[in-house]
Structures are given as structure tokens and as C-alpha cells.
Amino acid sequence: MTALDDAASDVAASDVGRQPSFEDLAARVDQLRDRVRHSAEHALLEETLEAITDFNRAGLVELVQVLRADPRGEELLFSAIDRPEVMALLVAHGIVRVDRTMEVLRVVDQLRPYLAASSVQLDVARVDGDTAYVSFGTGCQAPTPALRAEILSALSARMPSGIAVVEEKAASGGAFVPLTSLRVGPPA
């Protein structure tokens, strides 16, 4: 066993039960990015974040190249990419590219907790080129006009550059009227 194996074993043993979930970590990153966008030190924080990201990207690129150079390493790399945490890390650093649909779905998934808290249904109807077509639920799952505008604005702000958001009106499902509520004759 090497010193690296010992260190990895120590980290794994000490972190059992204390690690926040991947979803919790992603939500925290999103919250902090939103706070940075609205802070007075926005430019300095963005520059710092960009420098840290570039530093991490260089290390990740080197790691991927080392793994791909060895048949066993390449197998491990492909196995690791199947884990959402690893895939998100490589996508965030531009090492693995995703198509436009995946980018749109990722942004919508970031808003899901807020949509659920407001009892609003939002679906991605389709992504056509650089346009994401979304539709809201109807009835109880429809947002108020103000909330609709706020959600569309948040979607547009979070989309990668070049992707526009267009709302498609959902087809009304109609209303269900039970037959027992219909009467013939004068009201009772």
C-alpha cells in the first residue's frame, strides 16, 4: 500500500456520514454564485473563481490525459464518468462537452426546488438549435403572471450564452365535471 492509498483510506474513513450529498453541494454552489452576482465585490470574486477554475481545470486535464494513456486507466476513467459527481466536474471545467439539450435540462433542474416550493410545473418541450421551448403546467400547477415572468427571467439568466428561452403555451386539458353534479330540472 502506498502513501497515497493510506491518505485516500484515511479521508474515506473520516468522511463517512459527514459528507453532504452531491445535490446539496450543487445547490450550495448555485446559491453562492447567485450571491456573488449580486455583491459589491462581484468583479474580484468572479476573477478569483475563474483563476481557481482554470487551476483546477489544468490538473483535471492532466489527470484525464494520464488515465487515457493507459488501457486500465482509460477503463477507470470511463467508469468514473458514469458517476454524476465526476461527470459534473468534467463538464463544469469544459473537459467533457454536452449537447444543448443537456445544458438546458441542467439549468431547469437547478430551478426545480424553487418550482416545487411554488407548486409550479415547468417542462422542457424541446430544444431546437439555440432555442429552448418550455411550457408551464395548467390549473393549480400554473404560475401567476408575475411568477411566470420571474421564472422565465431566471431561466434566461442561467442559460449558457446563446440559448434563448421561449414559452410554449400548454394545451388546456379541459375541466372534469362529474356526471353526478349535473341535474335535469329545477335546482334543488
Steps between C-alpha positions, in 0.01 A plus 500: 500500500636844408483829690231611253294189576538568875392862458199404288402235752531750789289758315234244410483368859487845661234636264249216531168641613615864488496560125214711364327348199601594147168682459562700820847596382369605156223707658756673725719587200196644319402707806851639537524586130171689527631689804824586315301641207321738735797608714702821492822299450353320199795558266765390751302192601439402137870545418597288802251230408627500141863464616412211733296333224789535250742356756273202570432450128873471426535228764192315376618513137835354605325227702276406206799488265694273736200268539435487125863408430459167681241234400405434863491874571270560205265229631501666843439840345193379312375331815549822698313708241190291570489662847303828496754677723789422267303581186385834647859588592631423152211682331538805727866527400430456127681166478188309396253678277127447516242581239262796528213286630710381794604858577136615502386208717783570747384862538136397543603242762674778694165679527294190592512556879366854456233383256391224737482745791266715290303197373587595143549243224753587229584269212758526225296433187804486272833660420534609140843638415562790736141526624350321799122469488340466842141468616336552837240278660137603492245541775646468848850444358498823299697798632356846547597745223762664725649165602496385135703807401741446790555133410558579132744774600688263732517236227633749246761630746629150581508365144838468335570782256314476176200300625168685493198393704157508334177409673261269320144521617389166644187352354217520748402163634141618546307469819350186646137530598362192674169380362354487850521879516271543197126517561199520279223725615476785750774545761443309820 
